């Protein structure tokens, strides 16, 4: 890329995501990380394991925000 051209970069958060980490989920729902872990261990929220990472689907976060935890 020449110095006269500039790349248009979109912020990382502007792209909708399908999965969020447990830490990100806690921040989104404004609860503690430990609460998210407790809900995961009690099977009160759906999680997906991707390699060593445990992720929460965006649809599950939406469900929790509307209905609360089962």
N, C-alpha and C positions, 0 to 999 in steps of 0.2 A: 504494500500500500504506500503510495507516495505521501509526502508531507502535506500536499494540497487537499487530499481526501481525508475525511473523518468518518470513522465507522459509527453507525448508529447502534448503540448498545441499549438493550432494554434492561431495566432493573430485574434482578433475580426474582423478586417477589411479585412481579407483574404477571408471571406465567402461572396459571393454576396448577397446583400440585395434586397428585393422587394420594400421596402418603406423607405422613409426618412422623418424626421421631417422638419418643415418649416425652422428652424434654420440651419439644416444640408444642406438643399437645397440651402439656401442663400450662405453658405460657398462654396458649390460645384460649383455654377454658378458665384461666385464672385460678388454678388449683395447684397444690404442691406436686412435685415430681413423685413423691412417695405415695400420694393418693392415686395417681395414675398407675403406679406399680401395683398397689393393693387391688385396684379394680381389675388389672390384667390377671393377677394371680387368682382372683376369685371368679374369673371368666365373666365379669360384668361389662367389659368392653371387648370388642373384636380387635385382634391384633394379627399382624402378618410378620413372619420372620423372614428376613431377606439376608441370607448369610448369617452373620453374627448380630445383625441389627434387628431390633424389634420396632415395627412401624405400625401406625394407626391410620387406617384409610380415612380420607377426607369425608366420605359419606358417614362414617361412624362419628366423627367429631360433630358433624351437622346434626346427627340424631341425638347425641348427648346434649347439645345446646338446646334442642327443642323439647325432648322428652325427659331428659335427665338420665341418670345411670339406673339400669335395671335393678 
